C-alpha cells in the first residue's frame, strides 16, 4: 500500500474509533484487570470471541445507520411502537446511567490520583472538562480529539506489551479455548459486557450520521442509491480496523494482569496501575495514568452521547449532537452521574456495570437483527446468514453465562 492509499484509508476512520473506546475505557480496563488478576488466562477467551463478535455487531449497527439515516433507537421506535420502546427505554436508561456513572468514577479516580486532590473535587473537574468538550467543540473536531486520545492509549499499551515477557502461545491457546469453570462466569460476562455495550451499539448507528455517511431522508432514494455503497464500505473498513485494535488491547490488559497480579485484589487506582509500575517503575505509572485519563475523557463523552441517542430515539425524537437540546441533555445526565459517582466501592461498581451490560445485551441485539435482516428496511444491504449467526451467538453466550452463573 502506497502513502496515498494509506492516508485515504486512515481518513475513513472515525465513528468506530470512538466506539472502540468501549474496549479500553476505565470501566473496561478495570473489569479486564480484575478478571486477569482473579482468574489469570481463563477469561481470555471472553475477550477474544467478544472482540470478534463485536466487529460484526457494530458493523450491523453502522450499516443500519448508513442505509436508514436513523439510529437503532429511532428505528426500533418506528418499527415496534411506543410499548416496546418504553420498555427498552427504561432498561437502557438504567443501564446507560450506571455505565456513565462507572466512567465518571474511573476518570475521577485517576484525576484524584494524578493531581493529589480529593475525589469529590476530581468528579467536579471531570464533569466540567467533558461538558466543555461536548458543548463547545464541533463534532468534527471532537472526533479528532477522541481519536487522538484513543491513539495515546493504544501506544501506551503497545509500548508496555513489547516490554513484557509474554508467552504468545499461552495467550493464543487460552484466547481460542474457552474455560468452563463456573467461578469465572461472572468475570467472563463482565469482559463481554465491557466489549459489546448496548449503549455503544446504538451510538454507532448515530455517529455515522454525524460523519456524513448516513442517508438523509429528505434527499430521496436517488441520493441513497448513489452514495450508500461507498459509505457502507467505509463503515466496514472503519469497524474492522478500529475494533480489531481495541480487541487486541483488551487481551493485552487481561494477560498483563494475569502475569503480574495473579492472586491480588483490585480495590483502587494504584492496583489497576500495578502492572505498569511493576514493570516500568515511576515512568510506567505516569504513562498509564495519562493513558487512563485519556480513556476516561473519551469514555465519558461517548457513553454520554450514546445514552442521549438512546433516550431521544426511543422516545421518537430525531435529535443530533449539533442541536442545543441534545448537548444540554448530555450535560444534565453527566451532572446526575457525577452525584452517583460519589458512592463508595467504586471498583466493585465499575465491574458490576460491565456485568449488567453483558446480561442485558440481548435486549438490543434481538431488535437489531430483526431490523437488519428485513429487506424492506435494508434493501440489498440486509444481513446475510453468516452475520445473523454471529449476532445470534452473542445472545446465546451472554444468556448462558448469566443463567449458569446464577444457578
Secondary structure, DSSP 8 states (H G I E B T S, - for coil): --HHHHHHHHHH-SHHHHHGGGGSSHHHHHHHHHHHHHHGGGGHHHHHHHHHHHHHHHHHHHHHHHHHSS-HHHHHHHHHHHHHHHHHHHHHHHHHHHHHHHHHHHHHHHHHHHHT--HHHHHHHHHHHHHHHHHHS-HHHHHHHHHHHHHHHHHHHHHHHHHS---HHHHHHHHHS----GGGHHHHHHHHHHHS-HHHHHHHHHHHHHHT-S--GGGHHHHHHHHHHHHHHHHHHHHHHHHHHHHHHHHHHHHHHHHHHTT----SHHHHTHHHHHHHTHHHHHHHHHHHHHHHHHHHHHHHHHHHHHHHHHTT----TTSHHHHHHHHHHHHHHHHHTTSS-HHHHHHHHHHHHHHTTHHHHHHHHHHHT-HHHHGGG---HHHHHHHHHHHHHHHHHHHHHH-
